[in-house]
Amino acid sequence: MDSQCVQRIKKSDQFYGFFGLLAENIWE
């Protein structure tokens, strides 16, 4: 994997992590 691909995965990982936190707050 090239670094550009890794960076893209990390960015999407942060996005989904943030979205997950939002979803948890909504569902509580």
C-alpha positions as CSV (number, residue, x, y, z in Angstrom):
1,M,0.0,0.0,0.0
2,D,1.3,3.5,-0.9
3,S,1.2,6.3,1.7
4,Q,-1.5,8.1,-0.2
5,C,-3.8,5.1,0.2
6,V,-3.0,4.8,3.9
7,Q,-3.7,8.5,4.5
8,R,-7.1,8.1,2.8
9,I,-7.9,5.1,5.0
10,K,-6.9,7.1,8.1
11,K,-9.1,10.0,7.1
12,S,-12.1,7.8,6.4
13,D,-11.4,6.0,9.7
14,Q,-11.5,9.3,11.6
15,F,-14.7,10.3,9.8
16,Y,-16.5,7.0,10.6
17,G,-15.2,7.2,14.2
18,F,-16.7,10.7,14.5
19,F,-19.9,9.6,12.8
20,G,-20.1,6.7,15.3
21,L,-19.8,9.0,18.2
22,L,-22.6,11.2,16.8
23,A,-24.8,8.1,16.3
24,E,-24.2,6.9,19.9
25,N,-25.2,10.3,21.3
26,I,-28.4,10.3,19.2
27,W,-29.4,6.7,20.1
28,E,-28.8,7.2,23.9
